[in-house]
């Protein structure tokens, strides 16, 4: 097999492959063998007739078609392996010359992943974030536990700080009077002073009693989670259905015993602190890993094919669309709130998509360089662990599918590569 390789762009190459006679003969024999399975010749069982007799009985156009389909795929696979190319999409194929079973020249135009040049990991450093749990953090959890254990008694007086009010509410844009998607609720319980609602909302309800209604404007914070509501002025109409006085249990050893197997309040606080430390340590470790990958990716040299970035943008947008639907918005409403059209929104995602792709390529290259593999036993152990976690039969069936097994294997390999990075960094 002869191969001519031409680089036509940063991530594009053209292969011109000429098959040798031995390969052509083997491919032809294989094609005849496959077609003979359904051919019946007098005196022979199906699939047992000599190939030279089978060839004479075959439709020659069908034989050539079968031969070419196999040959084009076989030459492509052999060529990319020999040239050590990493295609990222199906090639454009052109049969340049074909003399049946004697000459075959095929051209392949394909987009590939170029060489990846990693930085010297031993010369990089990144400090791990310090994990702290303060007495205030513990007290906040205790306060939440007390609130959950509180008793409630309906009262006829006006609401004051610390009461729970049950309300109906709706919001409209103060200027346009258009209803705000998601800004409505019925029989919504709200503890005044909990600061669990939009800033400025709860104080407006102090002094109201059951049956009272009130309209008031609220300007959403500039950092509000829903971008479309940031800095937006909304007029809320609220009706109070019920006011309840909330009485929290006394903070003592007896209260601690109602929460869990604790003999003293100090034991409860100690357990809360331990759990917070574990939770924050896990969060800090994940944040550290993400920062580490961003650091390495930023110093890695690689030409990334556009198709990989475009696919990642689609995944990012799919995640975002699910969040938008959850908030009760349409995708167009979301785009309008951000003052972007479809193309502008996609381009806005490109830097993040490129960084994600680059980080994945970094881990793959490290796995290759460090010869990191996933043993079959590791994969099976992870799949079994997931099956114990997800007992639904449909989910268990999904875990057995080849594509999902590959995805799980990829995740394990990435994590092992990441652990190796943490060992190499700064050494």
VEXZADO-447680 format. One line per field, with one value per residue (C-alpha): residue in three letters; x, y, z; residue number from 1. Coordinates in pm, 1 decimal. Layout:
BEGIN
baba <- Ala,...
X <- X,...
Y <- Y,...
Z <- Z,...
kolgu <- NUM,...
//
This chain:
BEGIN
baba <- Unk,Unk,Unk,Unk,Unk,Unk,Unk,Unk,Unk,Unk,Unk,Unk,Unk,Unk,Unk,Unk,Unk,Unk,Unk,Unk,Unk,Unk,Unk,Unk,Unk,Unk,Unk,Unk,Unk,Unk,Unk,Unk,Unk,Unk,Unk,Unk,Unk,Unk,Unk,Unk,Unk,Unk,Unk,Unk,Unk,Unk,Unk,Unk,Unk,Unk,Unk,Unk,Unk,Unk,Unk,Unk,Unk,Unk,Unk,Unk,Unk,Unk,Unk,Unk,Unk,Unk,Unk,Unk,Unk,Unk,Unk,Unk,Unk,Unk,Unk,Unk,Unk,Unk,Unk,Unk,Unk,Unk,Unk,Unk,Unk,Unk,Unk,Unk,Unk,Unk,Unk,Unk,Unk,Unk,Unk,Unk,Unk,Unk,Unk,Unk,Unk,Unk,Unk,Unk,Unk,Unk,Unk,Unk,Unk,Unk,Unk,Unk,Unk,Unk,Unk,Unk,Unk,Unk,Unk,Unk,Unk,Unk,Unk,Unk,Unk,Unk,Unk,Unk,Unk,Unk,Unk,Unk,Unk,Unk,Unk,Unk,Unk,Unk,Unk,Unk,Unk,Unk,Unk,Unk,Unk,Unk,Unk,Unk,Unk,Unk,Unk,Unk,Unk,Unk,Unk,Unk,Unk,Unk,Unk,Unk,Unk,Unk,Unk,Unk,Unk,Unk,Unk,Unk,Unk,Unk,Unk,Unk,Unk,Unk,Unk,Unk,Unk,Unk,Unk,Unk,Unk,Unk,Unk,Unk,Unk,Unk,Unk,Unk,Unk,Unk,Unk,Unk,Unk,Unk,Unk,Unk,Unk,Unk,Unk,Unk,Unk,Unk,Unk,Unk,Unk,Unk,Unk,Unk,Unk,Unk,Unk,Unk,Unk,Unk,Unk,Unk,Unk,Unk,Unk,Unk,Unk,Unk,Unk,Unk,Unk,Unk,Unk,Unk,Unk,Unk,Unk,Unk,Unk,Unk,Unk,Unk,Unk,Unk,Unk,Unk,Unk,Unk,Unk,Unk,Unk,Unk,Unk,Unk,Unk,Unk,Unk,Unk,Unk,Unk,Unk,Unk,Unk,Unk,Unk,Unk,Unk,Unk,Unk,Unk,Unk,Unk,Unk,Unk,Unk,Unk,Unk,Unk,Unk,Unk,Unk,Unk,Unk,Unk,Unk,Unk,Unk,Unk,Unk,Unk,Unk,Unk,Unk,Unk,Unk,Unk,Unk,Unk,Unk,Unk,Unk,Unk,Unk,Unk,Unk,Unk,Unk,Unk,Unk,Unk,Unk,Unk,Unk,Unk,Unk,Unk,Unk,Unk,Unk,Unk,Unk,Unk,Unk,Unk,Unk,Unk,Unk,Unk,Unk,Unk,Unk,Unk,Unk,Unk,Unk,Unk,Unk,Unk,Unk,Unk,Unk,Unk,Unk,Unk,Unk,Unk,Unk,Unk,Unk,Unk,Unk,Unk,Unk,Unk,Unk,Unk,Unk,Unk,Unk,Unk,Unk,Unk,Unk,Unk,Unk,Unk,Unk,Unk,Unk,Unk,Unk,Unk,Unk,Unk,Unk,Unk,Unk,Unk,Unk,Unk,Unk,Unk,Unk,Unk,Unk,Unk,Unk,Unk,Unk,Unk,Unk,Unk,Unk,Unk,Unk,Unk,Unk,Unk,Unk,Unk,Unk,Unk,Unk,Unk,Unk,Unk,Unk,Unk,Unk,Unk,Unk,Unk,Unk,Unk,Unk,Unk,Unk,Unk,Unk,Unk,Unk,Unk,Unk,Unk,Unk,Unk,Unk,Unk,Unk,Unk,Unk,Unk,Unk
X <- 0.0,134.5,26.8,73.4,-6.1,-80.7,-152.2,-421.1,-486.3,-406.4,-642.1,-702.7,-514.7,-556.7,-457.0,-404.4,-386.6,-290.2,-363.1,-108.7,-211.2,-196.2,-444.6,-676.7,-668.9,-747.9,-1031.9,-1182.5,-1168.5,-1335.7,-1610.4,-1684.1,-1692.1,-1950.6,-2173.3,-2147.6,-2335.6,-2668.3,-2583.0,-2695.5,-2504.0,-2614.9,-2419.6,-2291.1,-2426.5,-2482.5,-2149.7,-1942.5,-1896.4,-1543.6,-1494.4,-1396.7,-1732.0,-1917.9,-1757.5,-1890.5,-2244.8,-2238.4,-2377.5,-2051.1,-2188.1,-2289.9,-1945.2,-1769.8,-1994.6,-1925.2,-1552.4,-1527.9,-1723.3,-1492.5,-1174.8,-1239.6,-1298.7,-1001.6,-755.2,-874.9,-828.2,-483.9,-371.9,-471.1,-308.3,13.9,23.2,-84.6,-367.6,-658.1,-968.8,-1254.7,-1519.2,-1600.4,-1373.3,-1473.7,-1398.3,-1315.7,-1228.1,-962.1,-896.9,-1043.4,-949.6,-1149.3,-933.1,-607.5,-582.9,-745.9,-653.7,-864.0,-845.3,-956.2,-1002.1,-1037.7,-1027.7,-781.1,-653.9,-300.0,-12.1,-59.0,228.1,182.4,365.1,624.7,395.3,682.4,725.9,362.9,218.7,-126.4,-209.2,-500.6,-776.8,-789.8,-1099.1,-1243.2,-1554.4,-1630.5,-1851.4,-2088.2,-2119.1,-2211.5,-2458.6,-2633.8,-2692.8,-2818.2,-3052.9,-3188.2,-3247.3,-3433.1,-3646.2,-3740.9,-3836.8,-4038.2,-4404.9,-4653.4,-4973.6,-5213.0,-5269.3,-5514.4,-5271.3,-5052.7,-4736.4,-4406.2,-4046.5,-4008.4,-4367.5,-4453.2,-4699.8,-4879.7,-4923.7,-5048.0,-4830.9,-4777.0,-4531.3,-4546.3,-4286.0,-4324.8,-4289.4,-4461.7,-4710.2,-4625.4,-4645.5,-4307.8,-4260.7,-4204.1,-4296.8,-4623.4,-4715.1,-5017.3,-5024.7,-4653.1,-4508.3,-4251.6,-4078.5,-4027.5,-3667.8,-3535.7,-3393.1,-3491.0,-3682.1,-3586.2,-3406.6,-3657.4,-3962.9,-4005.5,-4004.5,-4299.9,-4517.4,-4453.6,-4767.3,-5011.0,-5268.9,-5468.8,-5686.9,-5470.1,-5332.4,-5046.9,-4875.0,-4509.6,-4212.3,-3891.1,-3572.5,-3391.8,-3021.2,-2756.9,-2618.7,-2955.3,-2929.3,-3176.9,-2998.0,-3322.7,-3431.6,-3107.9,-3168.6,-3528.7,-3802.6,-4103.2,-4429.5,-4562.8,-4925.3,-4944.5,-5237.7,-5178.5,-5380.3,-5255.0,-5017.7,-4854.3,-4639.8,-4329.2,-4187.3,-3847.7,-3733.7,-3492.0,-3129.5,-3002.1,-2892.2,-3253.1,-3287.7,-2964.5,-3107.5,-3410.2,-3182.8,-2971.8,-2778.8,-2630.1,-2617.5,-2508.1,-2541.7,-2163.0,-2173.2,-2429.9,-2218.0,-1907.8,-2084.9,-2212.4,-1862.3,-1719.5,-1983.5,-1931.0,-1555.4,-1601.9,-1850.6,-1634.2,-1319.8,-1492.2,-1608.1,-1259.2,-1100.0,-1332.3,-1264.7,-890.4,-910.5,-1101.6,-850.1,-564.4,-706.4,-765.3,-404.8,-261.6,-502.5,-406.0,-41.0,-101.6,-41.4,-287.9,-495.6,-850.0,-1076.5,-1378.7,-1615.2,-1513.3,-1576.7,-1910.8,-2020.2,-1925.3,-2120.1,-2425.1,-2382.3,-2346.8,-2656.5,-2853.6,-2771.9,-2872.4,-3199.2,-3295.6,-3236.6,-3443.9,-3736.2,-3710.4,-3749.6,-4065.0,-3917.0,-3894.1,-3553.9,-3649.3,-3744.0,-3403.7,-3226.1,-3431.1,-3340.6,-2970.6,-3022.7,-2858.8,-2961.6,-2890.4,-2553.8,-2434.7,-2531.2,-2336.2,-2028.0,-2056.7,-2018.4,-1712.9,-1436.4,-1587.7,-1641.3,-1283.8,-1153.8,-1366.5,-1243.2,-884.8,-910.1,-1039.7,-756.1,-503.9,-626.4,-620.6,-263.9,-150.6,-312.3,-115.5,215.3,184.8,46.9,-260.7,-519.2,-844.9,-839.4,-1152.9,-1199.8,-1203.2,-1472.7,-1687.4,-1652.8,-1771.8,-2064.5,-2169.2,-2146.6,-2370.8,-2618.1,-2644.0,-2703.2,-2960.2,-3189.5,-3445.2,-3446.4,-3448.8,-3146.5,-2963.7,-3029.0,-2883.3,-2566.2,-2518.1,-2523.5,-2184.8,-2196.2,-2260.7,-1987.5,-1749.2,-1860.5,-1800.8,-1458.8,-1372.7,-1471.8,-1256.7,-961.3,-1003.4,-1012.3,-702.3,-524.7,-627.1,-489.6,-162.1,-154.1,-186.5,111.0,325.6,238.9,519.2,759.2
Y <- 0.0,341.5,652.9,1017.3,1260.1,1626.1,1881.2,2117.2,2315.8,2330.8,2039.3,1909.7,1647.3,1463.9,1101.5,940.6,564.3,307.1,-54.1,-331.1,-641.7,-872.2,-654.2,-636.9,-1017.3,-1069.7,-817.4,-975.6,-1323.4,-1193.7,-1023.3,-1341.2,-1537.1,-1306.0,-1313.4,-1694.6,-1740.8,-1676.2,-1841.9,-2196.5,-2399.6,-2741.7,-3013.9,-2786.5,-2681.6,-2308.8,-2137.0,-2447.0,-2407.2,-2326.8,-1950.7,-1960.4,-2124.2,-1880.7,-1582.0,-1693.7,-1707.5,-1371.9,-1046.5,-871.4,-527.9,-654.8,-808.9,-484.1,-287.5,-525.1,-520.5,-139.6,-77.1,-306.1,-191.3,180.2,125.9,-110.4,120.3,415.0,234.6,102.9,443.5,644.2,383.1,388.1,768.5,788.4,1027.1,1101.6,1176.4,1367.0,1314.5,1091.2,1156.5,1279.4,987.0,997.7,687.9,822.5,509.2,161.2,-120.6,-415.2,-609.6,-484.0,-113.9,95.3,452.4,634.5,991.5,1077.4,1432.1,1444.7,1667.9,1547.3,1630.1,1759.2,1699.2,1801.1,1971.9,1966.8,2203.9,2068.0,1973.8,1974.6,2347.9,2431.7,2499.2,2563.9,2607.7,2411.1,2623.6,2615.8,2457.5,2639.2,2578.4,2851.6,2853.2,3077.0,2810.2,2550.4,2787.0,2844.5,2471.0,2446.7,2739.7,2560.5,2245.0,2447.2,2612.4,2273.3,2148.5,2460.6,2450.3,2682.4,2837.2,3041.0,3393.7,3672.9,3960.1,4132.7,3955.6,4037.3,3932.2,3558.4,3468.5,3237.7,3382.4,3184.0,3398.4,3415.4,3636.1,3737.1,3971.3,4193.7,4410.8,4753.2,4931.3,4701.0,4536.4,4203.1,3899.1,3766.6,3397.6,3205.4,3502.1,3353.4,3133.1,3001.0,2916.4,2980.3,2954.2,3220.1,3285.9,3659.6,3744.9,3421.1,3614.0,3321.7,3532.9,3823.8,4095.0,4355.6,4129.4,3996.8,4336.6,4445.9,4181.8,4288.4,4452.4,4260.4,4017.1,3734.8,3870.0,4177.7,4251.7,4474.3,4585.3,4692.6,4714.8,4515.0,4558.3,4228.2,4218.6,4261.5,3915.2,3734.9,3375.2,3425.4,3658.5,3782.3,3923.1,4094.5,4464.4,4425.3,4618.7,4398.7,4495.8,4220.5,4175.8,3977.1,3843.9,3703.8,3387.4,3297.2,3418.7,3170.5,3236.8,3020.2,2883.2,2720.1,2457.5,2558.9,2517.7,2263.3,1903.0,1781.4,1939.9,1772.2,1433.7,1488.5,1542.2,1227.9,1000.6,1292.8,1327.0,1689.2,1995.8,2002.9,1656.0,1774.6,2077.4,1860.5,1625.9,1918.4,2063.8,1729.5,1692.0,2048.9,1991.4,1677.1,1848.1,2156.3,1947.7,1764.3,2092.0,2240.8,1936.2,1954.3,2326.5,2259.8,1993.5,2227.8,2508.5,2266.4,2154.7,2515.8,2599.6,2310.1,2360.6,2727.7,2631.4,2339.7,2383.3,2210.3,2297.0,2193.4,2097.3,2324.9,2028.3,1930.6,2279.8,2303.1,1970.2,2095.3,2417.8,2205.0,2015.0,2339.7,2485.4,2164.9,2195.7,2562.0,2491.5,2235.4,2497.9,2754.0,2511.8,2434.9,2806.6,2814.4,3016.6,2963.2,2966.1,3279.6,3460.0,3370.0,3501.0,3820.8,3875.8,3840.6,4061.1,3802.2,3612.1,3240.6,3295.5,3548.7,3315.2,3028.6,3245.9,3353.1,2986.2,2924.9,3013.6,2785.7,2507.6,2533.9,2514.9,2205.4,2031.1,2126.1,1993.7,1661.7,1640.3,1718.2,1425.7,1196.5,1294.3,1243.3,899.4,813.6,951.2,794.4,468.5,487.5,218.8,97.0,-270.6,-472.7,-544.5,-169.2,-108.9,-396.9,-282.8,67.0,-65.8,-292.7,0.6,205.2,-83.3,-97.8,277.8,275.0,-23.1,72.4,-207.5,42.1,222.7,-104.2,-196.7,140.2,69.1,-249.6,-79.1,-61.7,316.4,370.9,127.3,327.1,648.3,500.3,372.6,719.5,877.0,633.6,696.6,1073.9,1052.0,830.9,1075.4,1364.4,1187.5,1139.2,1510.4,1594.3,1368.4,1530.5,1895.4,2095.7,1801.6
Z <- 0.0,-101.3,88.5,-3.3,277.9,209.0,481.2,355.1,674.6,1046.5,1111.4,758.6,557.0,230.3,189.8,-148.4,-104.1,-370.3,-282.0,-354.4,-543.1,-242.1,-56.7,-357.3,-396.7,-27.8,-35.5,-345.2,-189.9,123.4,-80.1,-275.7,50.0,202.0,-104.4,-133.2,194.1,22.3,-308.6,-387.1,-644.1,-757.4,-579.3,-300.9,34.8,81.5,145.5,58.4,-317.6,-450.3,-478.2,-847.1,-927.8,-699.4,-874.0,-1211.8,-1077.4,-902.3,-1037.6,-1124.3,-1040.1,-695.3,-646.2,-740.3,-506.7,-217.2,-295.3,-314.2,4.8,200.0,24.3,76.2,449.3,489.7,312.4,519.9,851.7,751.6,625.0,934.7,1157.5,957.8,950.2,1317.2,1238.3,1472.2,1263.3,1427.4,1158.4,862.8,562.3,219.3,-11.2,-382.6,-583.9,-817.2,-1021.5,-1025.3,-1260.5,-1121.4,-877.7,-1033.6,-947.4,-679.4,-586.2,-327.5,-197.3,156.5,281.4,655.6,960.6,1221.8,1563.9,1538.4,1774.7,2136.5,2316.6,2691.9,2924.4,3167.5,3454.6,3702.8,3643.1,3710.6,4053.1,4188.3,4554.9,4690.8,4845.4,5224.5,5372.0,5672.6,5880.3,6132.1,6438.3,6241.4,5971.4,6233.0,6400.4,6066.8,6027.5,6385.1,6321.4,6013.9,6219.7,6483.0,6214.4,6072.3,6419.9,6504.3,6593.3,6420.9,6549.9,6337.8,6471.2,6382.8,6438.6,6179.8,6068.7,6231.0,6177.4,6244.6,6151.4,5865.6,5616.4,5349.3,5038.8,4682.8,4463.2,4101.8,3933.2,3625.0,3458.4,3615.1,3279.6,3031.3,3272.7,3107.3,3341.8,3456.0,3384.4,3708.0,3932.4,4056.6,4349.3,4535.4,4907.3,4921.9,5278.2,5364.5,5696.4,5735.9,5813.9,5660.1,5362.6,5143.1,4888.8,4663.2,4864.8,4981.9,4940.0,5294.3,5476.3,5259.9,5425.7,5785.2,5924.4,5701.9,5839.7,5682.2,5401.3,5335.9,4989.5,4880.0,4558.7,4565.5,4326.9,4367.8,4162.8,4115.4,4211.3,3940.1,4022.9,4029.0,3907.2,3620.8,3379.4,3226.3,3564.5,3663.9,3748.5,3632.8,3815.8,3890.9,4060.3,4285.1,4392.1,4717.1,4920.5,5268.8,5328.3,5674.6,5945.9,6183.8,6487.7,6478.2,6803.1,6778.1,7031.9,7305.4,7205.1,7457.0,7501.9,7479.9,7136.1,7020.6,7123.8,6897.4,6596.7,6629.5,6866.7,7058.7,7436.1,7430.6,7211.3,7176.2,7015.6,6761.0,6673.6,6644.4,6404.2,6194.9,6175.4,6061.3,5789.5,5668.1,5653.2,5443.1,5212.7,5163.2,5118.1,4831.7,4676.6,4715.0,4554.2,4252.9,4218.4,4241.1,3969.8,3738.5,3796.4,3739.6,3405.3,3301.4,3391.2,3188.7,2898.6,2880.0,2835.5,2596.7,2224.4,1996.1,1691.4,1774.6,1483.5,1459.3,1458.2,1812.6,1946.5,1764.6,1916.5,2263.3,2208.0,2125.2,2452.9,2650.9,2487.3,2551.2,2923.6,2920.9,2739.9,3003.5,3273.9,3082.4,3049.1,3421.5,3493.7,3278.9,2992.0,2619.6,2451.7,2256.4,2577.4,2718.2,2407.5,2418.3,2784.3,2698.8,2391.7,2167.1,1856.3,1800.7,1629.5,1887.3,2170.9,2014.8,1971.0,2332.8,2431.1,2210.4,2462.9,2730.2,2474.7,2352.1,2708.3,2779.6,2465.4,2537.3,2892.5,2760.3,2508.6,2782.9,2991.7,2688.3,2602.2,2961.4,2961.0,2644.2,2769.8,3114.0,2969.4,3190.9,3120.4,3269.1,3358.6,3274.4,3646.0,3720.5,3461.2,3585.0,3946.5,3855.8,3653.6,3940.7,4182.5,3954.1,3925.3,4303.9,4308.3,4026.2,4083.6,3817.4,3552.5,3264.6,3408.5,3463.9,3100.8,2994.5,3193.6,2994.1,2654.3,2474.9,2429.2,2800.3,2897.3,2678.0,2846.3,3193.3,3083.2,2952.5,3283.9,3481.1,3249.2,3282.7,3661.1,3670.9,3439.9,3663.1,3968.4,3782.4,3698.0,4068.8,4138.3,3867.3,3925.2,4080.4,4106.3
kolgu <- 1,2,3,4,5,6,7,8,9,10,11,12,13,14,15,16,17,18,19,20,21,22,23,24,25,26,27,28,29,30,31,32,33,34,35,36,37,38,39,40,41,42,43,44,45,46,47,48,49,50,51,52,53,54,55,56,57,58,59,60,61,62,63,64,65,66,67,68,69,70,71,72,73,74,75,76,77,78,79,80,81,82,83,84,85,86,87,88,89,90,91,92,93,94,95,96,97,98,99,100,101,102,103,104,105,106,107,108,109,110,111,112,113,114,115,116,117,118,119,120,121,122,123,124,125,126,127,128,129,130,131,132,133,134,135,136,137,138,139,140,141,142,143,144,145,146,147,148,149,150,151,152,153,154,155,156,157,158,159,160,161,162,163,164,165,166,167,168,169,170,171,172,173,174,175,176,177,178,179,180,181,182,183,184,185,186,187,188,189,190,191,192,193,194,195,196,197,198,199,200,201,202,203,204,205,206,207,208,209,210,211,212,213,214,215,216,217,218,219,220,221,222,223,224,225,226,227,228,229,230,231,232,233,234,235,236,237,238,239,240,241,242,243,244,245,246,247,248,249,250,251,252,253,254,255,256,257,258,259,260,261,262,263,264,265,266,267,268,269,270,271,272,273,274,275,276,277,278,279,280,281,282,283,284,285,286,287,288,289,290,291,292,293,294,295,296,297,298,299,300,301,302,303,304,305,306,307,308,309,310,311,312,313,314,315,316,317,318,319,320,321,322,323,324,325,326,327,328,329,330,331,332,333,334,335,336,337,338,339,340,341,342,343,344,345,346,347,348,349,350,351,352,353,354,355,356,357,358,359,360,361,362,363,364,365,366,367,368,369,370,371,372,373,374,375,376,377,378,379,380,381,382,383,384,385,386,387,388,389,390,391,392,393,394,395,396,397,398,399,400,401,402,403,404,405,406,407,408,409,410,411,412,413,414,415,416,417,418,419,420,421,422,423,424,425,426,427
//
